[in-house]
Amino acid sequence: MSGRWLCWTMVLCSAVDGGGASSDGGGKERELFQIPTWAVAVVCTIFIFISLLLEKGLDRVTSWLWEKHKSSLLEALDKIKAELMILGFISLLLTFGEAYILKICIPEKAAVTMLPCPAPDMTHRRHLAADNTSYQCKKGHEPLMSVKGLHQLHILLFFLAVFHVLYSFITMMLGRLKIRGWKKWEKETLSHDYQFSVDPSRFRLTHETSFVRAHTSFWTRVPFLFYLGCFLRQFFRSVGRTDYLTLRHGFIATHLTPGRQFDFQKYIKRSLEDDFKIAVGISPVLWASFVIFLLLNVNGWKTLFWASILPVIIVLAVGTKLQAILTKMALEITERHAVVEGIPLVQGSDKYFWFESPQLLLHLIHFALFQNAFQITYFFWIWYSFGLRSCFHNDLNLAIIKLSLGLGALFLCSYITLPLYALVTQMGSHMKRAVFDEQMAKALKKWQMAAKKGKGGKRKLPAKTASGATLHRSKTMDCYPSDLDTQPLPSPA
């Protein structure tokens, strides 16, 4: 049994402890030696039991992902566990350092600057400070933080832990749900009708192909209308059947052997999982943005409003850019050819992306997801700690609108933008490493079959490939057969 349950216990205890541990009405709090032992034992038992249940649940999920050979999701789960550990340790440090923090005094003038809510009068403020701290500062000074303030900070950490897990789960499930709908298009590639459509001997005028007609019109030649159309397209038809089949054809023609069978839908799903393990992480930059938000959340600065709008703007901008890439690919086809053979062949290149970096879009999505998750968490934390109509929400209608925007951005980014990113970025100059899981698994399966037939001799399975990548067993062994054993593996980008 690992020690992660201890950090869960820390976070759970901090949430309950923050419910109002400060004394009310001038009464003194009882110390531990004044509390019945049975009460202490019952409380500890409950928290340990809940923490162990959470730990067992995470272990079950880990075992299931291991059995399904979801290595990328396993890495994502490990990242979530590590972030929960960090939150637990922060809670532990706050608990241990509480006595020292309460003894730090600052001038009264500094104590009334940059408040998130309108400042009360000085007499009322001194009365509140006296009720909420056990340490008295000298005249003209106040404690840096009160006992109640520290406990409310503990609750914020608890909310961050819970909502981070919930938000990550929803993000991944919506993305997988979207990509699952592409399976029917992948099955079409085995039909005779599809084989006829990609037949090189079948010539068509470029402007008559479905992909070109779907993405080009009179408005695509006007810059303003071009981006306006791309902006609107992400809401109504983010990925169509023609888009999927055309990009699939271009990917195979560019990175694999043209005409070979390849389960592109499974590859996109693995690619999304690789992207997801990055999107759920909390980097030092994101922690810095969290601290900056707490610093700038000053009354009158409208920080809550701008912080809620920023992730929505980023998600919409990235979605518009991805749709613009599809449209530019269609326009370049019309510029290169008047007649095409079979399905139009799109040319993959990093030039389509900002600063020729497809990875930049993922970092923007990552930042938007974190900020959006934090704003939703912050709303519910305010509701729980201060009430729905607190000073943080002077305009309740505006607060509800911001929450609706956050939930809308969650759905838009998870169900539309992230899957679209996983698809469109396959048309970059370099191939993602997710394809090698399938390629290596097929090579391993063919080696095993040859060994069973006596053709493999007593050769030992090499621990590493020529490129240095370790062979891993993968569920993708059951993908379509290929002539991989007679062709070299594509070199990693």
C-alpha positions, 0 to 999 in steps of 0.5 A, a space after each residue: 500500500 502506497 502512502 498516497 492515502 496520507 495526502 488524501 487524508 490531509 486534504 480531506 481533513 483540511 476541508 472539514 477543519 476549514 468549516 469554522 475551527 475558529 472560536 465564536 462568541 469568545 469561547 475557547 477552543 478545546 485542545 486535543 487532551 480535552 477531547 474524548 479519545 473515542 471522538 479522536 479515534 472515530 474521526 481518524 477512522 472515518 478519514 483513513 477509511 475514505 482515503 483508503 477507498 480512494 486509494 483502492 479506486 485509483 489502484 483499480 483504475 490503474 490495473 484496468 488501464 494496464 490490462 487494456 495496454 493504455 500506456 499514455 492514460 497510465 502516464 496521465 493518471 500518474 500525473 494526476 496522482 503526483 498533482 494530488 500529492 503536491 496539493 496534499 503536501 501544500 495542505 500539510 505545510 500550511 497545517 504545520 506552519 499555521 502557528 508560525 504564519 499567525 505570528 507574522 504581523 504587518 502594518 495596518 495600512 498594508 493589511 487594507 491594500 489590494 483586498 478582493 472585496 470592499 474594505 470594512 471600517 477600521 474598528 470593525 476590522 480590528 474586531 474581526 482580527 481579534 476574533 479570528 487569531 490567537 496571537 495579538 500583534 502590537 498596536 498599529 499591526 495585524 496578523 498576516 493571515 487569520 486562522 479562518 483565512 488559513 482554513 478557507 485556503 485549505 478548503 480551496 486546496 480541497 476543491 482544487 484536488 476534487 475538481 481537477 480529477 473530475 475535470 480531467 475525467 470529463 475532458 478525456 471522456 468527451 474527447 474519446 466519445 467524439 473520436 469513437 464516432 469516427 469508427 464508422 468512417 474507418 470501417 468504410 475504408 474496407 468497402 469496395 466503394 471506398 477502394 473505387 474512390 481512391 483508385 488512381 485511374 479515376 480522374 475528377 476535376 479538383 473543384 468537384 471533389 467533396 473536400 474542396 467543395 466543403 472548404 472553398 467558396 467565394 468567401 475563402 478569398 476574402 481574409 475577413 470572411 475567411 476567418 469568420 467562416 472558419 470561426 463559425 465552422 467549429 460550432 456546426 461541423 468541426 470534422 466531417 466524413 470528407 475531412 476525416 477520409 481526406 486527412 487519412 489518405 494524406 497521412 498514409 500517403 505521406 508517412 506510410 506505404 500508399 494503399 496499405 491498410 491502417 486503422 487511422 481511427 485507433 491511431 488518432 485515439 492513441 494520439 489523443 491519449 498522448 496529448 491528454 497526458 500533457 493537458 492534465 499536467 500542472 506545470 510551474 507556469 500554470 502554478 505561477 498563473 494560479 498565484 498571479 490570479 490570487 494576487 490580482 483578484 483585487 476589488 474593482 479590477 474585474 479580474 474574475 471577469 477577465 480570467 473567465 473570458 481568457 480561456 474561452 478566447 484561447 479555445 475559440 482562437 485555436 479552433 478557428 486556426 485548426 479550421 483555417 488549416 483545413 481550408 488552406 489545404 483545400 485551397 492549395 489543392 485547387 492551386 496545384 491541380 485542376 484534375 486529381 486522381 482519386 481522393 485529393 492528396 493534402 500535403 502535410 507541413 508545419 508551415 500551416 501552424 503558428 510559428 511552424 509549431 503544432 505543439 504550440 496549439 497543445 500548450 495553448 489548449 493546456 493553458 486554457 483547460 487549466 484556467 477554465 478548470 480553476 475558474 469553475 473551481 473558484 466559483 464553487 469554492 466562493 459559493 461554499 465558503 462565502 455564499 452565492 451572494 457574497 462580495 465576490 459576486 456583486 452581480 449574481 447574473 454576471 457570475 452565472 454567465 461566467 460559469 455558463 461560459 466556463 462549462 461551455 468552454 469545457 464542452 467545446 474544448 473537450 468534445 471539439 477542439 482537442 479531437 480536432 487538434 489530434 486529427 489536424 496535427 497529423 498533417 504536420 511535417 513529422 509523424 507522432 510517436 503513437 504510430 510506433 506502438 502499432 507498428 512495433 506490436 505488429 512486428 512483435 506479433 509476426 516474430 512470435 508467429 515465425 518463432 512458433 512455426 520454427 522459422 524464428 529459430 532460437 533468436 532472442 527478442 531484441 530489447 530495443 529497436 534500431 531507433 532505440 525505442 523499447 518494444 512494448 506489448 500493445 492492444 493494437 496487435 489486432 489491427 489490420 494485417 500488413 506487410 510490415 515484416 518486409 518493409 522497414 519501420 518509418 524512422 521517428 521524427 
